[in-house]
Amino acid sequence: MSRNLSTSFPLRPARVHEAYGSAAPVLAAVACGQVEGSLFWITENWLPERLNPLGLSTFLDPARLLTARTGSQIDSLAIAEETLRDGSLGLVVLETTRPLNLREGRRLQLAAKAGGTPGLCIIPEGMGSNAAETRWKAEPLPSLESRDSTLMRWNLKKNKSGTLGAWDVRWDAETRRLHVVSPAGE
């Protein structure tokens, strides 16, 4: 298991990344907390889950977070593309419900490059885009010994500009820092 998380996280600027798994929203929240400036989180209206900015206060100042709920993924992509290109935000998070085709993924990458803004798509498992810079699988990692409910495994499954790896991480709400945790016995 690789131990140098700092070379892959926080997310590379001016590129669009992907995350999936049951802890992907937590990975997105941590990413939001690690960048400067305002943040933008885009979801589709029909999804039953609602993002509560106050629920993210362990990770970031909720006043920094702007949210949008759209009628369709096409609307979400258009908004994400424009906000990435604008360059005035610290991070754009986009929840997708269907796979991005190569054209859609490439348009997001070009917009991120033009604006210098990183983007993160939360995707359903198995629906990644070939255009993504990195793809992360984020899952909770139950710990019977420490009863630590914040322990997660982040597995970097795709990386266009580096190596792959897996990290056991824990979010420290008091310091607002991500800690890499050694597996038991190491």
Buried (B, 14 or more C-beta within 10 A) or exposed (E): EBEEBEEBBBBBBBBBBBBBBEBBBBBBBBBBBBBEEBBBBBBBEEEEEEBEBEEBBBBBEEEBBBBBBBEEBEBBBBBBBEBBBBEEBBBBBBBBBEBBEEEBBBBBBBBBBBBEBBBBBBBEEEBBBEBBBBBBBBBBBEBEEEEEEBBBBBBBBBBEEBEEBBBBBBBEEEEBEBBBBEEEEE
